[in-house]
Amino acid sequence: MVAKERYILSLDQGTTSSRAILFNKSGLIIGVKQIQFTQIFPKPGWVEHDPLEIWSTQLEAARGAIEAAQIEPDQIEAVGITNQRETAVLWDRATGKPVHNAIVWQCRRSADICQELRALGLSAMVREKTGLVLDPYFSGTKLMWLFAEYPELRRRAEKGELMFGTVDSWLIYNLTGRHMTDPTNASRTLLFNIREGKWDEELLKVFNIPAAILPEVAPSSSNFGTLRKELLGVAAPVTGCAGDQQAALFGHACYEPGMAKNTYGTGCFTLMNTGSFPVESKHNLLTTVAWDLGKGYTYALEGSVFIAGAVIQWLRDQMGLVADSAESERLAKSVEDSGEVFLVPAFVGMGAPYWDPDARGTVVGITRGTTRAHFVRAALESIAYQSRDLLVAMEKDFGRPISCIKADGGASANNFLMQFQADVLDRSVVLPEVGEITALGAAYLAGLSTGYWENLEEVERNWRRKREYLPEMAAEKRGRLVGSWEKAVKAARSYKPED
């Protein structure tokens, strides 16, 4: 009897959709299903998700991927999870039901809390322990907001009646019944000491968070429990877990210090492997855990752009300027340049290297001759400019230039954007053959734990180049455009809305 081929199921829970992908040993996709879910905007700058919808769409996507691959459930070797990272979920320990909508990483409702903590002089201590800055982006202050706004939740948390987690923990709980996370996600909470590898007692005291609600932290490639068989028809182990950006770095096979990737998703996220020691940023980047294979942490420098691919969604859904992403590329190419129009998409403040939660979206340079095409081109160019700001800061922190940047994410399919990125960065941009690199990274973590892949060398051989964009722009033009972009950023940061 011939043994049936086995596969790794990767659950990729993102900001706007839940995806499930089955990979074979060559790292190729054999089945995929993606389901979008509801974005909730209770107030300007606030973003929420329904945790039950996150779970139901992720489960439906997993079933759909198995069906699309036309395999039997018992052919699943293991499951890997990757997820939107800083989104905070709080649920009832007894019933397993959420007690509030998930507060999404984009949400700015805890800005005042962050300001109060900075005023208390806590920024340096938080930075030293966590590698992060005091910003609403991270889940710790979202949890503080929930407890301040709903005192009954705090009382229940102190009694141990509630469980807290980022989206990975919420999925692991629903899949296996266990309350767990990994260091890549724990390191994004403002509550985890990335040097000591544990929830930090001093931070928990400062944030007034009961330790009883926190998940157990296990290596990114390890056993997180076993699937409840009634979910997918197989009791496969969950053996991989990493936040989406770290999973993408792993999927790109960036295993040597100095290797970097940029993910063009809803936001834009640049990570560089810095090896076994955390590098302290002098240029407003984050220091974070890249992964843990059970032999000690690998660290990374990270820069986060809050609005990247989301600016294309905004052009389509709010402004009605394009019908889809393909039209944005066509319009951008229809004009020679942006007509000196610069758009700074600071819709929810600005991330690294500025960390300005009060900045607002700004357009400069509009004239009577400005057309829809100029506006759309400026929006696309803003993604590349913001990414350049991150990469320049990263090179300064690391002390040597990056030879190329590995790119992935939905907007990396935009040829205009990728070429413009190479031009303003003056570095080559390389795309992988397998575009779903985040899900692939989670699959690799899961498969390495079970022995499906023997070692990193075997995984690295799977990485294949699809296309490379080389810089073509003259240095004088690049300098002029970057200078104008920097002026536009100053304009965006100078406007402060009334309280």
C-alpha positions in Angstrom: 0.0 0.0 0.0 1.4 3.4 -1.1 1.6 5.9 1.7 -0.5 9.0 1.0 1.4 12.3 0.6 1.3 14.6 3.6 0.9 18.4 3.8 1.2 21.3 6.1 -1.9 23.4 6.7 -1.2 27.1 7.4 -3.8 29.4 8.9 -3.1 33.0 7.9 -5.4 35.3 9.9 -5.0 38.8 8.6 -6.4 42.2 9.2 -9.1 42.1 6.5 -9.4 38.4 5.7 -8.8 34.8 7.0 -6.8 32.5 4.7 -5.9 28.9 4.8 -3.3 27.3 2.6 -2.0 23.8 2.2 1.7 23.4 1.3 3.7 20.4 0.0 7.3 19.6 0.8 8.6 21.8 -2.0 6.8 24.8 -0.4 4.3 24.9 -3.2 0.6 25.7 -2.7 -1.8 22.8 -3.3 -5.0 24.4 -1.9 -6.1 27.8 -0.7 -9.3 29.5 0.6 -9.6 33.2 1.6 -12.6 34.8 3.3 -13.0 38.5 4.0 -14.6 39.7 7.2 -16.2 42.8 8.7 -14.2 45.9 9.6 -15.9 47.8 12.5 -15.2 51.6 12.9 -17.1 52.8 16.0 -15.4 56.2 16.0 -12.8 58.0 13.9 -9.4 56.3 14.5 -11.1 53.3 16.2 -11.0 49.8 14.6 -12.6 46.6 15.9 -13.2 43.0 14.7 -15.7 40.5 16.0 -13.5 37.6 17.4 -16.3 35.1 16.7 -16.3 36.2 13.0 -12.5 35.8 13.0 -12.8 32.3 14.3 -15.7 31.3 12.0 -14.1 32.6 8.8 -10.7 31.0 9.7 -12.4 27.6 10.3 -14.4 27.9 7.1 -11.2 28.9 5.2 -9.4 25.8 6.6 -12.2 23.5 5.4 -12.3 25.3 2.0 -8.5 24.8 1.5 -8.8 21.1 2.2 -11.7 20.8 -0.3 -9.8 22.9 -2.9 -6.7 20.6 -2.5 -8.9 17.5 -2.9 -7.1 15.7 -0.1 -8.2 13.8 2.9 -8.0 15.4 6.4 -5.6 12.7 7.6 -3.0 13.9 5.1 -2.4 17.0 7.2 0.9 16.5 9.0 0.7 19.6 11.2 -0.8 23.1 11.4 1.0 26.4 11.5 -0.6 29.7 12.6 0.3 33.3 11.6 -1.7 36.3 12.5 -2.3 40.1 12.7 -0.2 40.7 15.8 -1.1 43.5 18.1 -4.9 43.0 18.0 -6.2 42.3 21.5 -8.8 39.7 22.3 -10.4 39.2 25.8 -12.6 36.2 26.4 -14.4 34.4 29.2 -12.5 31.5 30.7 -15.6 29.4 31.5 -17.6 29.9 28.3 -14.9 30.7 25.7 -16.9 33.7 24.5 -15.4 37.1 23.8 -16.4 39.8 26.4 -15.7 42.7 23.9 -14.9 43.1 20.2 -11.2 42.6 19.4 -9.4 46.0 19.4 -7.3 46.0 16.2 -3.7 47.0 15.9 -4.6 50.0 13.8 -6.9 51.4 16.6 -5.8 54.7 18.2 -8.2 54.7 21.2 -5.4 54.3 23.8 -3.4 57.4 22.6 -4.2 59.3 25.8 -3.1 56.4 27.9 0.2 56.3 26.1 0.7 60.0 26.6 0.1 59.6 30.3 2.6 56.8 30.6 5.2 58.8 28.7 4.5 61.7 31.0 5.4 59.4 33.9 8.8 58.9 32.4 8.3 55.3 31.6 9.4 55.3 27.9 13.0 54.3 28.5 12.2 51.4 30.8 9.5 50.1 28.4 11.9 50.4 25.5 14.7 48.6 27.4 12.6 45.7 28.4 10.3 45.3 25.3 12.1 46.9 22.4 8.9 48.9 21.7 7.7 52.4 22.0 4.7 53.6 24.0 2.2 53.8 21.2 -1.5 52.8 20.8 -0.3 50.2 18.2 0.6 47.7 20.8 -2.0 45.5 22.7 -1.0 46.3 26.3 -2.5 49.8 26.3 -5.6 48.5 24.5 -6.1 46.1 27.5 -5.6 49.1 29.9 -8.3 51.0 28.0 -10.7 48.1 28.3 -10.1 47.8 32.0 -10.4 51.5 32.6 -13.6 51.7 30.5 -15.2 48.6 31.9 -14.2 48.2 35.6 -16.2 44.9 35.8 -13.8 43.4 33.3 -10.9 44.3 35.5 -12.6 42.7 38.5 -13.3 39.5 36.6 -9.7 39.5 35.2 -8.3 39.8 38.8 -10.4 36.8 39.8 -8.9 34.8 36.9 -12.2 34.6 35.1 -10.9 36.1 31.8 -8.3 35.2 29.2 -6.3 37.6 27.1 -4.4 37.0 23.9 -3.4 38.2 20.6 -5.2 36.6 17.6 -2.9 33.6 17.6 -3.9 32.8 21.2 -7.6 33.1 20.3 -7.2 30.7 17.4 -5.1 28.2 19.4 -7.7 28.2 22.2 -10.5 27.5 19.7 -8.5 24.9 17.8 -7.0 23.0 20.8 -8.5 24.3 24.0 -5.0 25.5 25.2 -4.1 29.1 26.2 -0.8 29.7 24.5 1.3 32.1 22.4 4.8 32.3 21.0 7.5 35.0 21.7 7.0 36.8 18.4 3.4 37.7 19.4 4.2 38.1 23.1 6.9 40.6 22.2 4.2 42.9 20.7 2.2 43.4 23.8 4.4 45.8 25.8 4.2 43.2 28.6 7.0 40.8 27.6 10.7 41.1 28.4 12.4 40.2 25.2 15.8 39.9 26.9 14.6 37.5 29.7 12.0 35.8 27.6 9.1 36.1 30.0 6.1 38.2 31.0 7.7 41.0 33.0 6.4 41.6 36.6 7.4 45.3 36.6 5.6 45.9 33.4 2.5 44.1 34.5 2.5 46.3 37.6 2.9 49.5 35.6 0.1 48.5 33.2 -2.0 47.0 36.0 -2.5 43.8 34.2 -3.2 40.5 36.2 -0.7 37.8 35.2 -3.5 35.2 35.5 -5.1 36.3 32.2 -1.9 35.9 30.1 -1.1 32.9 27.8 1.8 30.4 28.2 4.7 31.3 25.9 6.2 28.4 23.9 8.8 28.4 21.1 7.5 29.4 17.7 8.3 25.9 16.4 6.9 23.6 19.1 3.7 21.9 20.2 0.8 24.2 20.9 -1.8 21.4 21.3 -3.8 19.1 19.1 -6.7 20.0 16.8 -10.2 19.0 18.1 -11.0 16.3 15.6 -14.5 17.4 15.0 -13.2 20.7 13.5 -11.4 19.4 10.4 -11.7 15.6 10.7 -8.2 15.1 11.9 -6.4 15.4 15.3 -3.3 17.0 13.8 -0.8 18.9 16.0 -0.5 22.7 16.0 3.3 23.0 15.9 4.0 26.5 14.4 3.1 30.0 15.5 4.4 33.4 14.6 3.2 36.9 14.1 2.6 37.7 10.4 5.7 39.8 9.9 8.1 37.5 11.6 6.5 34.6 9.7 7.2 36.4 6.4 10.8 37.0 7.4 11.1 33.2 8.1 9.3 32.3 4.9 11.7 34.5 2.9 14.6 32.4 4.3 16.2 35.5 5.9 18.2 33.3 8.3 21.4 35.3 8.3 21.9 38.7 10.1 21.5 41.6 7.7 18.9 39.9 5.5 15.7 41.9 5.2 12.1 41.8 3.9 9.3 44.2 3.3 5.6 43.1 3.3 3.2 45.3 1.4 -0.1 44.4 3.1 -2.7 46.6 4.7 0.3 48.2 6.4 3.9 48.0 5.3 6.3 46.1 7.5 10.1 45.9 7.2 12.1 43.4 9.2 15.8 42.7 9.3 17.4 39.7 11.0 19.9 40.9 13.5 21.0 37.5 14.9 21.0 36.2 18.5 21.4 39.7 20.1 18.8 42.5 20.2 20.0 45.6 18.4 18.8 48.8 20.1 17.6 51.3 17.5 18.8 54.9 17.5 16.3 55.8 14.8 12.9 55.0 16.2 12.7 51.5 14.9 11.5 48.6 17.1 13.5 45.7 18.4 11.5 42.5 18.4 11.8 38.7 18.5 12.1 37.3 15.0 11.5 33.6 16.1 12.4 31.0 18.5 13.2 27.5 17.2 13.7 26.2 20.7 17.4 27.0 20.8 17.2 30.7 21.9 15.8 33.8 20.3 16.7 35.3 16.9 16.0 39.0 17.0 15.0 41.6 14.4 14.8 45.3 13.8 11.3 46.4 12.5 9.7 49.4 11.1 5.9 49.6 10.6 4.0 51.8 8.2 0.3 51.8 9.3 -1.3 52.6 5.9 0.2 51.0 2.8 -2.1 48.7 0.7 -4.9 50.3 2.7 -4.4 53.5 0.8 -5.4 51.6 -2.4 -8.5 50.3 -0.6 -9.2 54.0 0.4 -8.9 55.1 -3.2 -11.4 52.4 -4.2 -13.9 52.3 -1.3 -14.0 55.9 0.1 -12.8 58.0 -2.8 -14.2 56.1 -5.7 -11.1 56.9 -7.8 -10.3 53.3 -8.9 -12.3 50.1 -9.3 -9.5 47.8 -8.2 -5.8 47.6 -7.6 -5.1 46.8 -11.3 -6.6 50.2 -12.3 -4.4 52.0 -9.8 -1.3 50.7 -11.6 -2.7 51.5 -15.0 -3.5 55.1 -14.0 -0.1 55.6 -12.3 1.6 54.5 -15.5 -0.6 56.8 -17.6 1.3 59.9 -16.4 5.0 60.6 -16.4 5.0 61.6 -12.7 2.7 62.7 -9.9 2.6 66.3 -11.1 4.5 67.3 -7.9 1.5 66.0 -5.8 2.5 64.2 -2.6 0.1 62.3 -0.5 0.9 61.3 3.1 -1.6 58.7 4.2 -1.4 59.3 7.9 -5.0 58.2 8.4 -4.3 56.7 11.8 -1.2 58.7 12.7 2.3 57.8 11.5 4.3 54.7 12.5 8.1 54.3 12.4 10.4 56.2 12.2 8.1 59.1 13.3 5.7 57.6 15.9 3.3 60.5 15.6 -0.2 59.4 16.5 -1.6 62.9 16.0 -0.4 63.3 12.3 -3.3 63.3 9.8 -3.6 62.4 6.1 -2.3 65.2 4.0 -2.1 66.1 0.3 0.3 68.8 -1.0 1.1 70.2 -4.4 -2.4 70.1 -5.9 -2.8 72.5 -8.9 -5.5 73.2 -11.4 -3.8 70.7 -13.7 -3.9 67.8 -11.1 -5.8 64.8 -12.5 -7.2 61.6 -11.0 -4.1 59.8 -12.4 -1.7 62.2 -10.6 -3.6 61.6 -7.3 -3.6 57.8 -7.7 0.1 57.8 -8.6 0.9 60.0 -5.5 -1.0 57.5 -3.3 1.0 54.5 -4.7 4.3 56.4 -4.4 3.6 57.2 -0.8 3.9 53.5 0.0 7.4 53.4 -1.5 8.5 56.6 0.3 7.3 55.4 3.7 9.2 52.1 3.1 12.3 54.0 2.2 12.1 56.0 5.4 12.2 52.6 7.3 15.0 51.1 5.3 17.3 54.1 5.6 16.8 54.1 9.4 17.4 50.3 9.5 20.7 50.6 7.6 21.9 53.3 10.0 21.0 51.1 13.0 22.6 48.0 11.6 25.7 49.8 10.4 25.9 48.5 6.9 23.7 48.8 3.7 21.2 46.3 2.6 22.1 44.8 -0.8 18.5 43.9 -1.7 15.0 43.8 -0.2 12.8 40.7 -0.4 9.2 41.8 -1.0 5.8 40.1 -0.5 2.2 41.0 0.2 -0.7 42.0 -2.0 0.7 45.3 -3.2 3.9 43.7 -4.3 2.0 42.5 -7.4 1.9 46.1 -8.5 4.8 46.4 -11.0 4.7 50.2 -10.9 5.1 50.3 -7.2 7.9 47.7 -7.1 9.9 49.6 -9.7 9.3 52.9 -8.0 10.4 51.3 -4.7 13.7 50.1 -6.2 14.2 53.6 -7.7 13.7 55.7 -4.6 15.5 53.2 -2.4 18.4 52.7 -4.9 18.4 49.0 -4.0 17.1 46.0 -5.9 13.7 44.6 -4.9 13.2 40.8 -5.2 9.9 38.9 -5.3 9.6 35.2 -4.5 8.0 32.6 -6.7 5.5 31.7 -3.9 3.7 34.9 -3.1 2.0 33.7 0.1 5.2 34.0 2.0 3.7 34.7 5.4 1.6 31.5 5.4 4.7 29.6 4.1 6.7 30.9 7.0 4.2 29.5 9.5 4.1 26.2 7.6 7.9 26.0 7.8 7.8 26.5 11.5 5.2 23.8 11.9 7.0 21.4 9.6 10.4 21.8 11.2 8.9 20.9 14.6 7.5 17.6 13.3 10.5 16.7 11.1 8.5 17.3 7.9 11.4 19.5 6.9 14.7 18.3 8.4 16.5 21.7 8.9 16.8 25.3 7.7 19.0 24.3 4.8 16.3 22.2 3.3 13.8 25.0 3.8 16.2 27.6 2.3 16.5 25.5 -0.9 12.7 26.0 -1.4 13.1 29.8 -1.8 12.9 30.7 -5.5 13.1 34.1 -7.2 10.3 35.2 -9.4 11.4 38.7 -10.4 13.9 41.3 -9.5 13.5 45.1 -10.0 16.7 47.1 -10.4 16.9 50.8 -9.7 16.8 53.0 -12.8 16.3 56.5 -11.5 19.0 59.1 -11.7 20.5 60.2 -8.3 19.5 63.8 -8.8 15.9 63.0 -9.4 15.8 60.6 -6.5 17.2 63.3 -4.2 14.7 65.9 -5.4 11.7 63.6 -4.9 12.8 62.4 -1.5 13.3 66.0 -0.4 9.8 66.9 -1.5 8.4 63.9 0.3 10.1 64.9 3.5 8.5 68.4 3.2 5.1 66.7 2.8 5.6 64.6 5.9 6.5 67.8 7.9 3.2 69.3 6.6 1.2 66.3 7.8 2.8 66.4 11.2 2.4 70.1 11.6 -1.4 70.0 11.4 -3.0 69.0 14.7 -6.8 68.6 14.9 -8.8 70.3 17.6 -9.5 68.1 20.7 
